[in-house]
Amino acid sequence: MKKHLLIIIVFYFISWNATSQNPMIKLDESKKVGTTSKSPAYTMQLKGEIHTPTSDLKWKPSLTKINIASEPQEPDAEFIEKIKAEKLKLKSQSISNKSANSEKSIEAFTPIVGTNYLGNTNNGHSPLDNNIAISNGGIIVTVSNTTIEYDDMSGTNLYYNDLVTFINDASITSVCDPIVLYDAGSDRFIFFCQVSPLGSNSRILIFFSQTNDPSTGGWYYYNYTGDPLSNGDAFDYPKLAVSNDELFITGNLFSEPSGTFDQAVIYQINKLGGYAGGTANYVCYTGISGSPFTLLPVSYGQNGNYGPGIYLVATSSSGGSTIKLYQVTNNLSSSPVLNYYSISTTAYSVAADAQQLGTSCLLNTGDCRTLSGFYLFNAGVGTIHFVFHSDIGSGWHGINYNRLNVTTQVNQSSTYGLVGSYDYCYPSVVSFATTPADNSVMIGFGRTSSAIYPEVRVVNCDNSMNWSNSTLVKASTSYVSYTSSTNERWGDYTGTTRNHSSATPSIWMNGMFGNSSNSWDTWVAEIHIPVGSGINEITKPNSLNVFPNPIAETFNVNFTLSESTNLNISIVDITGELVKELYNGKGYEGENNFSFNKSNLTNGTYFLIIKNDKSIFKNEKIIISN
């Protein structure tokens, strides 16, 4: 009885906390070009609770199953690849005629990097699908394809684990596409991932934090089907957003085993039930009008939420001159429908794949799908901010930043980059203002060229759509060719998140950079603007800057098992004496990756021993030398 009473109290608190929110403008339905009805309501019961203890925070041992599989293809895949091949030739011709101009158009304040540190490291996947969220209490959650971490704002690590161990579900041996968001209206985190590899038994996993601090609280765990049509489709390319009362998850369905695109789908889920650990009812939208590919739902860009219902946007993966705007009109309990509007915009198209220093291996730049966005409301006007990358001239990629006025249904766009010099890709946008009257944003992204290794950067676009110079957040130590010698995937997204509790604008971001092993790691950084600027003043002291010394470096080793078996992994010195037992648990059939933080070892020669009770599988020499 006491447990039931507690759940009721928690549910009441969350409902009350979500009442002080922002309005959603009802669109002019005379302009809509299509409508999609929802499915019947489905019920999903709580799968369990997650209270997995942290891994060793000093050594960070992690064993993960490697799943390097081909990605499902977008509907215009062959057409896009032909365009990119032709533009690569055009791009090569333009290098000798590169612009002498700087990046910026009109001066905006150049971003400053504050606290920064090594984030989630490579554990056998490429790209890392990294993502980040920060709570009003200053707890930072970062995720990648194989790991989850909690940190505080000084960069101190509070929790670390590989995702399979964290989930603690015997039926799951590998996951991918993790996304974490902070729901400021409810003061909770939501974490998403999906079972990997993709297949006919597609599952999406959703975790609602029990408190506003997962380092001291746990998570409620739900396991949903990724095949809402029950026809053997697999779910991929997830995007998440929250409204006042609900969670929206979008994805693309692909027929299995061919990997052919079927259609986009939207899940509308009762998040309040999830936060209370109760029943999380949901509906699905399928057969969506306009046949979008990769729908982006948008949360509110500053403190709080909006609704009821939610906005979504989509661009054409191959390029075009329209934006697809969608509105879920209401909450689950009030008969919502999905309305579709077509919005004219400046023409955009895909560009060529990107070069990197020191190798002929190209970085795959994907296509023109919408990657990141948010919604703000001010003085009767609602604006959706969103970004993707596209051709800005001669086959070079740049950032394509958009402000869509949902009231007038007019889109304003601006591109940023430098033709002939660099490719700018995988942008992520976040509000960089203290009020919704200010449209200033920060955009994190990746940059590369034949003259530099891939790097993480950030740029400011102010209220008047003036751009700053971009700021280097993290440079690579080498090129990346982890899974391919000809065309390496660059990424699905770069994570950015707004610190809503900061008195002056502050964001946190994580992005991928190349390490000395030619694979990806991530870097986490706080971003602000110069002290003394007089606008959006930052008064944060330099004493909060953290540069770990020595920087934690990760040792990785891959190995293959013919069948699942219990493993013991340890470090011994050159005399054979045990230095540290790092892992004692399950090894997976197929390829495995094991990593640990080697900065705890002093100079010398060591051996990493991987064995079971019958034999030694690996005896890897490690030489530590500063």
NORVEN-V879193 format. One record per residue. PSI is psi as a letter, one per 30 degrees, with the letter a starting at -180 (999 if undefined). NEAR is the number of other C-alpha atoms within 10 Angstrom. D_LAST is the distance of its C-alpha to the last C-alpha in Angstrom with 1 decimal. Layout:
# NORVEN-V879193
<<PSI:NEAR:D_LAST> <PSI:NEAR:D_LAST>>
This chain:
# NORVEN-V879193
<<e:5:60.2> <e:7:57.5> <e:8:54.9> <e:9:57.2> <e:10:58.0> <e:12:54.3> <e:16:53.8> <e:13:56.8> <e:13:55.6> <e:18:52.1> <e:19:53.9> <e:13:56.2> <e:14:53.4> <e:20:51.5> <e:16:54.7> <e:12:55.6> <f:16:52.1> <g:20:52.4> <f:15:55.8> <i:12:54.6> <a:17:53.5> <k:19:54.1> <l:17:56.9> <k:24:56.8> <k:20:59.2> <k:14:61.7> <l:17:61.7> <j:12:65.0> <f:12:66.0> <f:7:68.4> <f:13:65.4> <k:14:63.8> <g:12:63.9> <l:15:63.3> <k:18:63.0> <k:18:61.4> <l:17:62.5> <l:22:60.3> <l:14:60.5> <l:9:62.2> <k:13:60.1> <l:11:57.9> <k:13:56.8> <j:17:53.3> <l:16:52.9> <k:17:49.8> <e:17:47.7> <a:16:45.9> <k:18:43.5> <j:20:39.7> <h:16:38.2> <k:13:35.1> <l:13:32.7> <l:18:29.2> <l:18:26.5> <j:15:23.7> <f:14:22.2> <e:14:19.0> <f:18:18.3> <h:19:20.6> <k:22:21.7> <k:24:24.1> <k:30:26.3> <l:27:28.3> <k:25:31.0> <k:25:30.3> <j:18:33.4> <j:13:33.1> <l:10:36.7> <k:9:38.6> <k:9:39.5> <l:22:43.1> <k:13:44.6> <l:21:46.2> <f:15:50.0> <h:13:49.6> <e:14:46.6> <e:11:48.2> <e:10:49.7> <e:21:46.4> <e:18:44.5> <e:12:47.3> <e:16:47.0> <e:24:43.2> <e:15:43.6> <e:13:46.2> <f:21:44.2> <e:20:41.2> <e:13:43.5> <e:17:44.7> <e:24:41.2> <e:15:40.2> <f:14:43.2> <f:18:42.4> <e:16:39.0> <f:10:40.7> <g:11:42.9> <l:13:40.3> <k:13:41.3> <f:10:40.5> <l:9:40.8> <l:11:38.1> <e:16:37.6> <l:19:39.8> <d:14:43.5> <k:13:44.6> <k:13:42.2> <l:20:41.0> <k:19:38.4> <k:18:34.9> <k:21:32.7> <k:18:30.0> <k:19:26.8> <b:22:26.5> <k:18:24.6> <l:24:22.2> <l:21:19.6> <k:18:18.4> <b:26:21.6> <k:26:22.7> <l:30:20.5> <k:27:21.8> <h:30:23.7> <g:27:25.6> <l:23:27.7> <k:22:28.1> <a:22:28.9> <f:31:27.8> <h:23:31.1> <k:32:29.3> <l:26:31.5> <k:28:31.5> <k:28:34.1> <k:29:34.3> <l:22:37.2> <f:19:39.2> <g:14:37.6> <g:18:34.1> <k:18:32.9> <k:26:30.8> <k:25:31.0> <k:27:28.9> <l:32:29.5> <a:29:28.4> <f:28:30.0> <f:29:28.5> <l:26:27.3> <k:24:28.7> <k:22:27.1> <k:23:28.7> <l:19:27.0> <l:15:28.5> <f:19:28.6> <f:16:25.7> <g:22:23.4> <k:12:23.6> <k:15:23.8> <f:17:27.2> <k:19:27.6> <k:25:26.0> <l:24:27.6> <l:23:28.2> <e:25:31.6> <e:21:33.5> <e:22:32.7> <e:17:33.5> <e:21:36.8> <h:15:37.7> <j:12:40.6> <f:8:41.1> <f:8:42.7> <k:15:39.5> <f:21:36.6> <k:20:35.1> <l:25:35.5> <l:23:34.7> <h:24:35.5> <k:26:34.6> <k:24:36.0> <k:24:36.0> <l:22:38.3> <k:26:39.3> <j:26:43.1> <e:26:43.8> <f:25:47.5> <f:24:47.1> <h:19:43.8> <l:20:42.3> <l:24:39.6> <k:24:40.5> <k:22:38.1> <k:22:39.1> <l:21:37.9> <l:26:39.8> <k:22:39.9> <k:20:38.2> <l:18:39.1> <k:25:42.1> <a:19:45.4> <f:18:49.0> <h:16:48.1> <k:22:46.2> <k:21:45.1> <k:23:43.8> <k:19:42.2> <k:22:42.7> <k:25:41.3> <k:25:42.8> <k:25:41.0> <f:22:43.3> <a:17:42.3> <g:21:40.5> <j:20:37.3> <f:21:36.2> <f:21:33.5> <f:11:36.5> <a:12:39.2> <a:19:39.5> <k:24:40.8> <k:21:44.1> <k:21:43.6> <k:21:46.1> <j:17:46.2> <l:16:48.3> <k:16:49.5> <g:27:47.9> <i:21:51.2> <f:21:53.8> <f:12:56.4> <h:11:56.1> <g:10:56.2> <g:18:52.9> <l:27:50.9> <k:30:47.1> <k:29:45.7> <l:22:42.7> <h:15:41.3> <k:21:41.8> <k:22:42.3> <k:22:43.1> <l:24:45.0> <k:28:47.1> <a:27:50.5> <e:29:52.3> <f:23:53.0> <l:24:51.4> <k:23:48.3> <k:26:48.5> <k:21:46.5> <l:24:47.0> <l:22:46.0> <k:24:47.2> <k:28:49.1> <k:25:48.6> <k:19:51.0> <k:19:49.6> <g:13:48.8> <f:10:49.4> <g:18:47.1> <k:16:49.8> <k:19:49.9> <d:18:52.8> <l:20:52.8> <l:22:51.0> <l:26:51.6> <k:26:51.4> <k:21:51.1> <j:24:52.7> <k:25:51.7> <j:21:52.9> <f:25:49.7> <e:25:51.6> <e:22:52.4> <e:28:48.8> <f:25:47.7> <f:23:50.4> <g:25:49.5> <a:18:52.9> <k:17:54.4> <i:20:52.7> <l:19:55.5> <l:21:54.8> <l:20:56.4> <k:20:55.3> <j:21:56.3> <l:19:56.7> <h:14:58.6> <k:20:57.4> <k:17:59.5> <f:17:57.9> <h:15:55.8> <l:20:52.4> <j:23:49.0> <i:26:46.2> <k:28:47.9> <j:29:45.9> <k:27:47.3> <k:24:46.5> <l:28:45.9> <k:26:46.9> <f:26:44.4> <a:23:44.6> <k:19:45.4> <a:21:47.9> <a:27:49.3> <l:26:52.4> <a:22:55.1> <l:21:57.0> <a:26:55.8> <l:28:53.0> <l:25:52.4> <k:24:50.6> <l:27:49.9> <k:24:49.2> <l:24:48.8> <k:21:49.6> <e:23:46.7> <f:23:48.0> <l:18:49.2> <a:16:52.5> <g:13:54.2> <l:18:54.7> <k:19:52.9> <k:18:54.0> <k:24:54.5> <l:27:55.3> <j:23:56.5> <k:27:56.9> <f:21:59.9> <l:17:59.8> <l:20:58.5> <e:21:59.0> <f:8:62.1> <h:10:63.8> <h:10:64.3> <l:19:61.5> <l:19:61.6> <j:22:59.1> <k:22:60.5> <k:23:59.2> <k:23:59.4> <k:18:58.5> <k:16:57.2> <k:14:57.2> <l:16:54.1> <k:12:52.7> <k:12:52.2> <l:21:48.7> <l:22:47.3> <l:27:44.2> <a:33:42.0> <l:31:40.0> <l:25:36.7> <k:27:33.7> <l:24:31.5> <l:22:27.7> <k:17:25.6> <g:13:24.6> <l:15:27.0> <f:14:30.7> <k:18:30.1> <l:24:32.0> <k:24:31.4> <j:18:34.6> <g:25:36.0> <b:25:38.6> <a:27:41.9> <g:25:43.6> <l:24:43.9> <k:24:43.7> <e:23:40.2> <l:25:40.4> <l:27:43.0> <l:23:44.8> <k:28:48.3> <k:26:49.7> <k:22:53.2> <k:13:54.8> <h:7:58.4> <g:9:59.8> <k:14:57.3> <k:22:54.7> <k:23:51.8> <k:23:49.3> <k:26:46.1> <l:25:44.3> <l:27:41.9> <l:24:41.2> <l:30:40.0> <l:32:42.5> <k:26:43.4> <g:22:43.7> <k:18:44.8> <g:19:44.5> <g:29:42.6> <k:30:39.7> <k:31:38.7> <l:26:38.9> <k:24:39.3> <j:23:42.8> <k:24:43.6> <k:20:47.0> <j:21:49.2> <j:22:52.1> <j:18:55.0> <f:23:56.5> <e:14:59.8> <f:12:60.7> <h:17:58.6> <k:13:57.2> <k:19:53.6> <k:14:51.8> <l:16:48.8> <k:15:46.3> <l:19:43.6> <k:23:40.4> <a:25:38.2> <j:21:38.2> <k:25:40.1> <f:22:38.7> <e:20:35.1> <l:22:33.5> <k:30:34.3> <j:30:34.3> <l:30:34.5> <h:30:34.6> <l:32:35.6> <k:27:36.1> <k:29:38.4> <k:28:38.9> <k:30:41.3> <i:31:40.1> <l:24:43.1> <f:19:44.8> <l:15:48.2> <f:19:49.4> <f:13:51.3> <j:15:48.1> <g:19:46.9> <k:22:43.5> <l:22:40.7> <k:28:36.9> <j:26:35.8> <k:29:32.3> <l:28:31.7> <k:25:29.5> <k:25:29.6> <l:23:28.8> <l:19:30.2> <f:18:29.8> <f:12:28.0> <l:18:25.3> <l:22:23.4> <k:30:25.0> <l:23:24.4> <k:25:25.8> <l:23:28.3> <k:28:31.2> <k:27:34.5> <k:27:37.5> <j:27:41.1> <a:20:43.5> <e:15:47.0> <g:11:48.7> <h:20:46.4> <k:16:44.6> <k:25:41.1> <l:22:38.1> <l:21:35.3> <l:22:32.5> <k:17:29.2> <k:16:25.8> <e:26:24.4> <k:25:21.3> <l:19:20.4> <l:20:19.2> <f:16:16.2> <l:22:18.7> <l:28:22.3> <k:31:23.6> <h:23:25.6> <e:18:25.1> <f:16:28.8> <k:13:30.4> <f:12:30.0> <e:12:32.9> <j:19:33.2> <k:21:30.6> <k:19:31.8> <e:26:30.4> <l:21:31.6> <f:18:34.7> <l:24:33.9> <k:27:31.5> <k:29:31.9> <k:31:33.3> <k:27:35.1> <k:28:37.1> <j:27:36.7> <f:24:40.4> <f:17:40.3> <k:14:38.8> <f:14:41.4> <l:18:40.1> <k:24:38.8> <k:25:35.3> <l:22:33.8> <k:26:30.8> <l:32:29.5> <k:33:27.0> <l:34:26.4> <k:32:24.6> <l:27:21.8> <k:24:20.2> <a:21:16.7> <f:12:14.8> <g:16:17.1> <h:16:20.1> <l:24:21.4> <k:29:22.1> <l:27:20.5> <l:27:22.2> <k:20:21.7> <k:24:24.1> <k:24:25.4> <k:24:28.4> <k:25:30.5> <a:24:33.2> <l:22:34.9> <k:16:34.9> <k:14:36.2> <g:10:39.6> <f:10:40.7> <f:8:43.8> <k:13:43.7> <h:18:42.1> <k:15:40.7> <k:18:37.2> <g:12:36.9> <k:15:33.7> <l:9:31.6> <f:9:27.8> <f:9:26.9> <f:13:26.8> <k:18:23.9> <k:16:20.9> <j:14:17.5> <k:12:15.3> <j:7:12.3> <l:9:9.9> <k:11:11.7> <k:18:12.8> <k:15:11.9> <k:20:14.5> <k:17:14.8> <k:18:18.3> <k:15:20.6> <k:16:24.3> <l:15:27.1> <k:16:30.9> <k:13:33.5> <f:9:37.1> <l:9:38.3> <k:11:37.1> <l:15:36.0> <k:12:34.4> <l:19:30.7> <k:18:28.4> <k:21:24.6> <l:18:22.3> <k:22:19.0> <l:18:19.4> <a:16:17.3> <f:12:18.0> <f:9:21.1> <g:10:22.5> <k:10:22.3> <k:13:22.2> <e:13:19.2> <k:14:20.5> <j:14:23.5> <e:21:22.6> <k:19:25.9> <j:15:29.5> <a:11:31.9> <k:16:33.4> <k:24:32.0> <k:21:34.0> <k:15:36.1> <a:14:34.6> <k:17:31.1> <l:19:28.5> <k:20:25.0> <k:24:22.8> <l:21:19.7> <l:23:17.7> <j:19:15.0> <f:18:11.8> <f:17:10.1> <f:12:12.4> <k:17:10.7> <l:12:8.9> <k:11:7.0> <a:12:9.8> <k:15:12.4> <l:23:14.7> <k:20:17.7> <j:19:19.2> <k:18:23.0> <k:20:25.6> <l:18:29.1> <a:16:32.6> <f:9:35.2> <e:6:36.2> <l:8:33.3> <k:13:29.5> <e:14:28.9> <k:16:25.2> <i:15:22.8> <k:13:19.5> <k:15:16.5> <k:17:13.1> <k:13:10.0> <k:13:6.8> <j:9:3.8> <999:7:0.0>>
